[in-house]
């Protein structure tokens, strides 16, 4: 069996299909690979239905304008947010998504700890997954990520900060009914468009 990073990726599946085993192992492997192929086909079909169902949804389309928010993640976020009118501020959306740390005070000092446990886990997942993609494809989110990493934050904390920023942007875009315009940290949209 050749070394591959993902046993169920393209190279791994090719190697598994070529693998020669004795019976009954060979039959079991063929059945399991057939089942995997069937499930992957069903996942692709469901994703196509989700994309088709949300192709005319204004909220989903606005969320797709944010780097990292693909068709599926935007559909998940739109479904979980439901109506942006439910949230009077971006901070309340961040709390609902579980992207803010717990805080407690004692002796006049305020302490922050892990993320909130009472959250919408699907919305949190969508924003964190989108943040991982966005840092690689967006100069804005990539710059923010590098800033936080340079300040000593570990990768997961920096990504959570990016996800929180994405949820704040999401709230603003949905409230103002506009699409995302990429700017860079420390620059305003006015200066950016004036320079262009």
Secondary structure, DSSP 8 states (H G I E B T S, - for coil): ----S-TTSHHHHHHHHH----TTHHHHHHHHHHHHHHHHHHHHHHHHHHHHHTTT-HHHHHHHTSTT--HHHHHHHHHHH--GGG-SSHHHHHHHHT-SEEEEEETTEEEEEEE-SSS-HHHHHHHHHHHHHHHHH-HHHHHHHHHHHHTT--HHHHHHHHHHHHHHHHHHHHHHT-------TT--HHHHHHH-
